[in-house]
Amino acid sequence: MICSVEQLRNQFELEDRQIQLLQSVAGRLDLCAVLARQDVLCVVPFGADYQVIAYAKGARLSIVEDEWMETLPEELITWLKKIEIPSLAQNVMVFEGTQIHSFPVVDNGGKVVAALLFLGSATDAELSLLAETANWIATNAEALNVSHLPSYYDGMLLIEADGTVVSANETAYHLSTLMGLDRRLVGTSIYGYKRREDWQELWQGRIVQVKECIRGDMVFSETVAPVFRVGKMPRAFLIWEDKTKVQQAERALLVQHSVLKEMHHRIKNDLQMVAGMLRMQSRRSEDPFLKESLLEGVHRIESLALVHDALSYYKGEEIALETLVQRLTNSLSKSYVPAEAKISLSFRGDSFWLSADEAGYLSMVLNELLTNALLHGILPSWRTAPEEEYEVVVVGSREGERKHISVLDNGEGLGADWEKESVQRLGVQIVRNIVEEQLRGIFLLSSRPEGGVEAALEWR
C-alpha cells in the first residue's frame, strides 16, 4: 500500500475494521492484476477528490505510469464522484483510450469505503468478465486460494461453471496450438480437453489442483483454481506454465552432474593406482629414508583421492569438513597407529561445507598436520609411555565468512629448535604455501600450555 495505517486512520478517517478490509484487498491486488490482465487501483474518497492507496500492474507493458496512479486526472475524479454502490453496467467507461471498470469496496456495515478500478485496453471484449471475477477475488479472501503468483508469461483461461471458455490470453492461444488443442479456445468447452467428472469434483471440493502434464515434446504444469461467488455460479482459472525449457535445463544439468561424478571417480582411481605403485616401491626399498619418503608421498596422494572419492558420491560439489576429517583420520589410523596403542583421532566443533577446491587444498593440509602430529608428537610419546592415552583432535569453527581449523595433540610438543626444524620440513612448507597462497589465509604453529602442539589455520 502507498498509504500507512496511520494515514488511513487519521487522514481518511477510516475505522480499524475498514483499514483491515483495505489491507486485505491491497494484499491480493497483484494476483488480481495478473489474472485480469489489467492495471488495478484501489482509491478512497479524500475531500472532494479521490486518492490512490494501492495499485498493481497487470501487464508487461502497463497502460498507466506510477505517477498517473498516485494522482488521478480531474476528469476521472469527476466520474468517480458519481459512484455510490452501482451495478457493473453503470460503471464502465472509456477514458483516454483506457477501458475502466469500477467496483465499490463495501465494509460489513454496507458502507462504501473505497473503489477498485480495473484499467485495460478499450478494445478487449473479455475485460468485463475478467474484472468482475478479479474484483470478487480481491474483496473475498476465501474466493480463491493459490500457492504462488502466476506469471504474465503463463497461459491463462477463464472458464464458466458449464465448462465454457470465456477468456484466454495470448500465451494460452500459443500453448494450445503447441499442445494440439482447439485453437479457438474462447467459446469452446473445456470438457473436450478434461473429463467432466474431474472438473465437477473441483467445484465440489473447492480445491486448487496442480499437476504436471506432458504433450508431445512439451512439459507444462496445469493449475485449476476455482473462484467461488456467493449467490452466483462459480468460475475457474486454468493456468498453463510451460516448463519445457526448465525440464531440458534440468536434464542437461543431470547429465553434466553425472559426467562430473564419473570424472571424480576416475581421478580417484588414477590417484589410487599411483599411490599403489609408490607403496609397492616402498616395500621393495631397503633404504629407511627412501621408504619413509615414499610412504609420505603415498599418503599425500591418498588424501587427494579421498576428496575425489567423496565428491563422486555427493549430490553437489561440496563436502562437509567432518566427512573429510573422518576419511583422513581413518586412513592414517590404519597406516600409523599400532593396534595396541590407546591413540584416538577425532573431530569436534562446527562441520561447515567446503567447496571442491577448498576440500582439495585442505585434504593436503590436514594430511600433513595429522601425519606430523602422529609421527613427531604422539608416537614418540607412546613409545616412552605406552600405558597413557593420546589423542589428536581436529576442531572446526566458523564466524560469518571466516573459517578456522585447529589440529591439537597431547604428544611431546615442540622442541627447542622447532622453528629451525619446521623450515626444513617439507610437510610444514606444503601447509604454509597452501594456506597462504591458495586459501589466502594464515597458519600458526605453537606449543599448548598443557602439553602438545596446536596447528591453526584461518581463511575466508
C-alpha positions as CSV (number, residue, x, y, z in Angstrom):
1,M,0.0,0.0,0.0
2,I,1.1,3.6,-0.7
3,C,-0.5,4.8,2.5
4,S,0.4,3.8,6.0
5,V,-2.1,2.7,8.6
6,E,-1.8,6.0,10.4
7,Q,-2.7,7.9,7.2
8,L,-5.7,5.7,6.7
9,R,-6.9,6.2,10.2
10,N,-6.2,10.0,10.6
11,Q,-6.2,11.4,7.1
12,F,-9.0,9.4,5.6
13,E,-10.9,8.9,8.9
14,L,-11.3,5.2,8.5
15,E,-12.1,2.7,11.3
16,D,-9.8,-0.2,12.2
17,R,-12.2,-2.8,10.6
18,Q,-12.2,-0.7,7.4
19,I,-8.4,-0.4,7.4
20,Q,-8.1,-4.2,7.8
21,L,-10.5,-4.7,4.9
22,L,-8.4,-2.4,2.7
23,Q,-5.2,-4.1,3.8
24,S,-6.7,-7.5,2.8
25,V,-7.8,-6.1,-0.6
26,A,-4.4,-4.5,-1.2
27,G,-2.7,-7.8,-0.4
28,R,-4.5,-9.5,-3.3
29,L,-4.2,-6.8,-5.9
30,D,-1.1,-8.3,-7.6
31,L,-2.9,-11.6,-8.1
32,C,-6.0,-9.8,-9.4
33,A,-4.0,-7.7,-11.8
34,V,-2.2,-10.7,-13.3
35,L,-5.4,-12.8,-13.6
36,A,-7.4,-9.8,-15.0
37,R,-4.6,-8.7,-17.3
38,Q,-5.3,-5.2,-16.2
39,D,-3.9,-2.5,-14.0
40,V,-5.8,-2.3,-10.7
41,L,-6.1,0.8,-8.5
42,C,-7.7,1.0,-5.0
43,V,-8.9,4.5,-4.4
44,V,-10.6,6.2,-1.3
45,P,-12.5,9.4,-1.1
46,F,-10.4,12.3,0.1
47,G,-12.2,15.6,0.5
48,A,-13.6,16.5,-2.9
49,D,-11.2,14.2,-4.6
50,Y,-10.1,10.5,-4.6
51,Q,-6.6,9.3,-3.5
52,V,-4.9,6.1,-4.7
53,I,-3.8,4.0,-1.7
54,A,-2.7,0.8,-3.6
55,Y,-2.1,-0.4,-7.1
56,A,-0.8,-3.3,-9.1
57,K,0.3,-3.6,-12.7
58,G,-1.3,-6.4,-14.7
59,A,0.7,-6.5,-17.9
60,R,4.3,-6.5,-19.1
61,L,3.6,-3.1,-20.7
62,S,1.4,-1.2,-18.2
63,I,-1.2,1.2,-19.5
64,V,-0.5,3.8,-16.9
65,E,2.6,5.1,-15.2
66,D,3.2,5.2,-11.5
67,E,2.8,9.0,-11.3
68,W,-0.6,8.7,-13.0
69,M,-1.7,6.1,-10.4
70,E,-0.7,8.3,-7.4
71,T,-2.6,11.4,-8.7
72,L,-5.8,10.8,-10.7
73,P,-6.8,13.1,-13.6
74,E,-9.6,15.6,-12.8
75,E,-11.9,14.1,-15.4
76,L,-11.6,10.7,-13.9
77,I,-12.2,12.1,-10.4
78,T,-15.4,13.8,-11.6
79,W,-16.6,10.5,-12.9
80,L,-15.7,8.7,-9.7
81,K,-17.7,11.2,-7.6
82,K,-20.9,9.8,-9.2
83,I,-20.2,6.3,-7.8
84,E,-22.2,5.1,-4.9
85,I,-23.0,1.3,-4.9
86,P,-23.9,0.9,-8.6
87,S,-24.0,-2.2,-10.8
88,L,-21.3,-3.2,-13.1
89,A,-23.1,-2.0,-16.2
90,Q,-23.3,1.6,-14.8
91,N,-19.6,1.8,-14.1
92,V,-17.8,1.1,-17.4
93,M,-16.2,4.0,-19.2
94,V,-13.5,4.7,-21.7
95,F,-11.1,7.3,-20.5
96,E,-8.3,8.5,-22.8
97,G,-8.3,5.1,-24.7
98,T,-8.5,3.1,-21.5
99,Q,-11.5,1.0,-20.6
100,I,-12.2,1.3,-16.8
101,H,-14.4,-0.9,-14.7
102,S,-15.2,0.4,-11.3
103,F,-16.3,-1.7,-8.3
104,P,-17.1,-0.4,-4.8
105,V,-15.3,-1.9,-1.8
106,V,-18.0,-2.2,0.9
107,D,-17.5,-2.9,4.6
108,N,-19.7,-5.3,6.6
109,G,-21.9,-2.4,7.6
110,G,-22.8,-1.7,3.9
111,K,-20.7,1.5,3.7
112,V,-18.6,2.2,0.6
113,V,-15.0,2.8,1.8
114,A,-13.1,2.6,-1.4
115,A,-13.4,1.6,-5.1
116,L,-11.4,-0.8,-7.2
117,L,-10.6,0.4,-10.8
118,F,-9.6,-2.1,-13.4
119,L,-7.9,-0.4,-16.4
120,G,-7.3,-2.2,-19.6
121,S,-7.4,-1.9,-23.4
122,A,-10.6,-0.3,-24.7
123,T,-10.8,-2.9,-27.5
124,D,-10.7,-6.1,-25.3
125,A,-14.2,-7.6,-25.1
126,E,-13.2,-10.1,-22.4
127,L,-12.1,-7.4,-19.8
128,S,-15.5,-7.1,-18.1
129,L,-15.7,-10.8,-17.2
130,L,-12.0,-10.8,-16.0
131,A,-12.5,-7.6,-14.0
132,E,-15.7,-8.9,-12.4
133,T,-14.0,-12.2,-11.4
134,A,-10.8,-10.5,-10.2
135,N,-12.9,-8.0,-8.1
136,W,-14.6,-10.9,-6.3
137,I,-11.2,-12.4,-5.5
138,A,-9.9,-9.0,-4.2
139,T,-12.8,-8.4,-1.9
140,N,-13.4,-12.0,-0.7
141,A,-10.4,-13.7,1.0
142,E,-11.9,-17.2,0.6
143,A,-12.8,-16.9,-3.1
144,L,-9.5,-18.2,-4.4
145,N,-6.5,-19.8,-2.9
146,V,-3.3,-20.2,-5.0
147,S,0.1,-21.1,-3.6
148,H,2.1,-18.7,-5.9
149,L,1.5,-15.7,-8.1
150,P,1.1,-16.6,-11.8
151,S,3.4,-15.0,-14.4
152,Y,2.5,-12.8,-17.3
153,Y,4.2,-15.5,-19.4
154,D,1.7,-18.2,-18.3
155,G,-1.3,-19.2,-20.4
156,M,-4.5,-18.2,-18.5
157,L,-8.1,-19.2,-19.3
158,L,-11.3,-18.2,-17.5
159,I,-14.0,-20.9,-17.5
160,E,-17.6,-20.8,-16.6
161,A,-19.3,-23.5,-14.4
162,D,-20.7,-25.2,-17.6
163,G,-17.2,-25.6,-18.9
164,T,-17.3,-22.8,-21.5
165,V,-14.0,-20.9,-22.0
166,V,-14.9,-17.2,-21.8
167,S,-11.4,-15.7,-21.9
168,A,-7.9,-16.7,-22.9
169,N,-4.7,-14.7,-23.1
170,E,-2.2,-14.7,-26.0
171,T,0.1,-17.3,-24.2
172,A,-2.8,-19.6,-23.8
173,Y,-3.5,-19.5,-27.6
174,H,0.1,-20.1,-28.3
175,L,0.4,-23.1,-25.9
176,S,-2.9,-24.6,-27.1
177,T,-1.5,-24.7,-30.6
178,L,1.7,-26.4,-29.5
179,M,-0.4,-28.9,-27.4
180,G,-2.7,-29.7,-30.4
181,L,-5.8,-28.3,-28.8
182,D,-8.7,-26.4,-30.4
183,R,-7.1,-23.1,-31.5
184,R,-10.3,-21.1,-31.0
185,L,-10.4,-21.6,-27.2
186,V,-12.9,-18.9,-26.3
187,G,-16.4,-20.3,-26.9
188,T,-15.2,-23.9,-26.8
189,S,-15.9,-26.4,-24.0
190,I,-13.1,-27.4,-21.6
191,Y,-14.7,-30.9,-21.5
192,G,-13.1,-31.5,-24.8
193,Y,-9.8,-31.4,-23.0
194,K,-10.7,-32.5,-19.5
195,R,-13.0,-35.1,-18.1
196,R,-16.4,-33.7,-16.9
197,E,-16.2,-35.8,-13.7
198,D,-12.8,-34.3,-12.8
199,W,-14.0,-30.8,-13.3
200,Q,-17.1,-31.3,-11.2
201,E,-15.0,-32.7,-8.4
202,L,-13.1,-29.4,-8.4
203,W,-16.3,-27.4,-8.0
204,Q,-17.5,-29.6,-5.1
205,G,-14.1,-29.8,-3.3
206,R,-13.1,-26.1,-3.7
207,I,-9.5,-27.2,-4.2
208,V,-6.8,-25.9,-6.3
209,Q,-5.4,-28.7,-8.5
210,V,-1.8,-28.6,-9.7
211,K,-0.3,-31.3,-11.9
212,E,2.5,-31.8,-14.4
213,C,1.4,-32.7,-17.9
214,I,3.4,-33.9,-21.0
215,R,2.1,-33.5,-24.5
216,G,4.5,-34.4,-27.3
217,D,7.8,-32.6,-26.6
218,M,6.1,-30.2,-24.2
219,V,6.2,-30.3,-20.4
220,F,4.0,-27.9,-18.5
221,S,2.2,-27.5,-15.2
222,E,-1.5,-27.1,-15.1
223,T,-3.2,-25.3,-12.3
224,V,-7.0,-25.3,-12.0
225,A,-8.2,-22.6,-9.5
226,P,-11.9,-22.4,-8.8
227,V,-13.4,-19.0,-8.0
228,F,-16.5,-19.2,-5.8
229,R,-19.0,-16.4,-5.6
230,V,-21.9,-16.0,-3.2
231,G,-25.2,-16.4,-5.0
232,K,-23.6,-17.0,-8.4
233,M,-22.2,-19.9,-10.3
234,P,-18.5,-20.4,-9.8
235,R,-15.8,-19.8,-12.4
236,A,-12.3,-21.1,-12.6
237,F,-8.9,-20.0,-13.9
238,L,-7.0,-22.6,-15.8
239,I,-3.3,-21.7,-15.8
240,W,-0.6,-23.3,-18.0
241,E,3.0,-22.8,-17.2
242,D,5.4,-24.0,-19.9
243,K,8.2,-25.9,-18.1
244,T,9.8,-27.5,-21.2
245,K,13.0,-25.3,-21.1
246,V,13.2,-25.9,-17.3
247,Q,13.0,-29.6,-17.8
248,Q,15.5,-29.5,-20.6
249,A,17.9,-27.5,-18.4
250,E,17.4,-29.9,-15.5
251,R,18.2,-32.9,-17.8
252,A,21.3,-31.2,-19.1
253,L,22.3,-30.4,-15.6
254,L,21.8,-34.0,-14.6
255,V,23.9,-35.2,-17.5
256,Q,26.6,-32.7,-16.5
257,H,26.4,-33.8,-12.9
258,S,26.8,-37.5,-13.9
259,V,29.8,-36.7,-16.1
260,L,31.4,-34.7,-13.2
261,K,30.8,-37.6,-10.8
262,E,32.3,-40.0,-13.2
263,M,35.3,-37.7,-13.6
264,H,35.8,-37.6,-9.8
265,H,35.6,-41.4,-9.7
266,R,38.2,-41.9,-12.5
267,I,40.6,-39.3,-10.9
268,K,40.2,-41.2,-7.6
269,N,41.1,-44.5,-9.3
270,D,44.1,-43.0,-11.1
271,L,45.4,-41.5,-7.8
272,Q,45.0,-44.8,-6.0
273,M,46.9,-46.5,-8.8
274,V,49.8,-44.1,-8.4
275,A,49.7,-44.5,-4.7
276,G,49.7,-48.3,-5.0
277,M,52.7,-48.2,-7.3
278,L,54.6,-46.0,-4.8
279,R,53.6,-48.2,-1.9
280,M,54.9,-51.2,-3.8
281,Q,58.2,-49.4,-4.4
282,S,58.5,-48.5,-0.7
283,R,58.1,-52.2,0.3
284,R,60.9,-53.2,-2.0
285,S,63.3,-50.4,-0.8
286,E,65.8,-51.3,1.8
287,D,66.7,-47.6,2.5
288,P,64.7,-46.4,5.6
289,F,64.8,-42.8,4.5
290,L,63.6,-43.6,1.0
291,K,60.9,-45.9,2.4
292,E,59.6,-43.1,4.7
293,S,59.7,-40.6,1.8
294,L,57.7,-42.9,-0.5
295,L,55.1,-43.5,2.2
296,E,54.7,-39.8,2.8
297,G,54.1,-39.4,-0.9
298,V,51.6,-42.2,-0.8
299,H,49.6,-40.5,2.0
300,R,49.6,-37.2,0.2
301,I,48.2,-38.8,-2.9
302,E,45.7,-40.8,-1.0
303,S,44.5,-37.6,0.8
304,L,43.6,-36.2,-2.6
305,A,42.0,-39.5,-3.7
306,L,39.8,-39.3,-0.6
307,V,38.3,-36.0,-1.7
308,H,37.6,-37.1,-5.2
309,D,36.0,-40.3,-3.8
310,A,33.7,-38.3,-1.5
311,L,32.7,-35.9,-4.3
312,S,31.9,-38.8,-6.6
313,Y,29.1,-39.8,-4.2
314,Y,27.8,-36.4,-3.0
315,K,25.0,-34.6,-5.0
316,G,26.7,-31.3,-5.0
317,E,30.3,-30.1,-5.5
318,E,30.7,-29.6,-1.8
319,I,31.9,-31.8,1.1
320,A,31.4,-31.4,4.9
321,L,34.5,-30.7,6.9
322,E,33.7,-33.5,9.3
323,T,33.4,-36.0,6.5
324,L,36.7,-35.1,5.1
325,V,38.4,-35.3,8.5
326,Q,36.8,-38.7,9.3
327,R,38.0,-40.2,6.0
328,L,41.6,-38.8,6.6
329,T,41.8,-40.0,10.2
330,N,40.5,-43.5,9.3
331,S,43.2,-43.8,6.6
332,L,46.0,-42.5,8.8
333,S,45.0,-44.6,11.8
334,K,45.3,-47.8,9.7
335,S,48.7,-46.7,8.4
336,Y,50.4,-45.3,11.6
337,V,48.5,-46.3,14.8
338,P,49.5,-49.6,16.4
339,A,46.5,-51.8,17.3
340,E,47.6,-52.0,20.9
341,A,48.0,-48.2,21.3
342,K,45.5,-46.0,23.1
343,I,45.5,-43.3,20.4
344,S,42.4,-41.7,19.1
345,L,41.8,-39.3,16.2
346,S,38.6,-37.3,16.2
347,F,36.7,-34.3,15.1
348,R,34.9,-31.6,17.2
349,G,33.2,-28.3,16.6
350,D,31.4,-27.0,13.6
351,S,31.2,-29.0,10.4
352,F,30.8,-26.4,7.7
353,W,30.7,-27.1,3.9
354,L,33.8,-26.9,1.8
355,S,33.9,-26.3,-2.0
356,A,35.7,-28.8,-4.1
357,D,38.7,-26.5,-4.4
358,E,38.8,-26.0,-0.6
359,A,38.4,-29.7,0.1
360,G,41.3,-30.5,-2.2
361,Y,43.6,-28.0,-0.5
362,L,42.5,-28.9,3.0
363,S,43.0,-32.6,2.4
364,M,46.7,-31.9,1.7
365,V,46.9,-29.6,4.7
366,L,45.2,-31.9,7.2
367,N,47.1,-34.9,5.9
368,E,50.4,-33.1,6.7
369,L,49.2,-31.8,10.1
370,L,47.8,-35.1,11.2
371,T,50.8,-37.1,10.0
372,N,53.2,-34.7,11.8
373,A,51.1,-34.9,15.0
374,L,51.3,-38.7,14.9
375,L,54.9,-39.2,13.7
376,H,56.6,-36.4,15.6
377,G,54.3,-35.9,18.6
378,I,52.1,-38.9,19.6
379,L,54.1,-41.9,18.6
380,P,57.4,-40.8,20.3
381,S,55.4,-40.2,23.5
382,W,53.6,-43.5,23.2
383,R,56.9,-45.4,22.8
384,T,58.1,-43.8,26.1
385,A,54.8,-44.3,28.0
386,P,52.6,-46.8,26.2
387,E,50.1,-47.1,29.0
388,E,49.0,-43.5,28.6
389,E,46.1,-42.3,26.4
390,Y,46.8,-40.0,23.5
391,E,44.6,-38.1,21.1
392,V,44.7,-35.9,18.0
393,V,41.6,-33.6,17.7
394,V,40.6,-31.6,14.6
395,V,38.4,-28.6,15.7
396,G,36.3,-26.7,13.2
397,S,34.6,-23.3,13.7
398,R,33.1,-20.6,11.6
399,E,32.2,-17.0,12.3
400,G,30.5,-15.4,9.3
401,E,32.8,-15.8,6.3
402,R,35.8,-16.6,8.5
403,K,36.6,-20.4,8.7
404,H,39.0,-21.8,11.3
405,I,40.6,-25.2,11.8
406,S,42.9,-26.3,14.7
407,V,44.7,-29.6,15.0
408,L,45.5,-30.4,18.6
409,D,47.6,-33.2,20.1
410,N,48.8,-34.1,23.6
411,G,52.2,-35.5,22.4
412,E,55.6,-34.5,23.4
413,G,55.3,-31.0,21.9
414,L,57.7,-28.8,20.0
415,G,61.4,-29.0,20.7
416,A,63.7,-26.1,21.5
417,D,64.8,-25.7,17.8
418,W,61.3,-26.3,16.3
419,E,61.3,-23.1,14.3
420,K,64.5,-24.0,12.6
421,E,63.3,-27.6,12.0
422,S,59.9,-26.6,10.7
423,V,61.6,-24.5,7.9
424,Q,63.4,-27.6,6.8
425,R,60.4,-30.0,6.9
426,L,58.7,-30.4,3.5
427,G,55.3,-31.0,5.2
428,V,55.3,-27.7,7.0
429,Q,56.4,-25.9,3.8
430,I,53.5,-27.5,1.9
431,V,51.0,-26.5,4.6
432,R,52.2,-22.9,4.8
433,N,52.3,-22.5,1.0
434,I,48.7,-23.9,0.5
435,V,47.2,-21.9,3.3
436,E,48.9,-18.6,2.5
437,E,49.0,-18.8,-1.3
438,Q,45.9,-20.8,-2.3
439,L,43.5,-20.2,0.6
440,R,44.8,-16.6,1.2
441,G,44.8,-17.4,4.9
442,I,47.1,-17.6,7.9
443,F,48.9,-20.5,9.5
444,L,50.2,-20.7,13.1
445,L,52.1,-23.5,14.9
446,S,52.5,-23.3,18.7
447,S,53.0,-25.3,21.9
448,R,50.0,-25.9,24.1
449,P,50.3,-24.9,27.8
450,E,49.0,-28.3,28.9
451,G,51.5,-30.1,26.6
452,G,51.4,-31.0,22.9
453,V,51.1,-28.9,19.8
454,E,48.4,-26.7,18.2
455,A,48.4,-26.1,14.4
456,A,45.9,-23.5,13.5
457,L,44.8,-22.1,10.1
458,E,42.2,-19.5,9.2
459,W,40.8,-18.2,5.9
460,R,37.8,-16.7,4.3
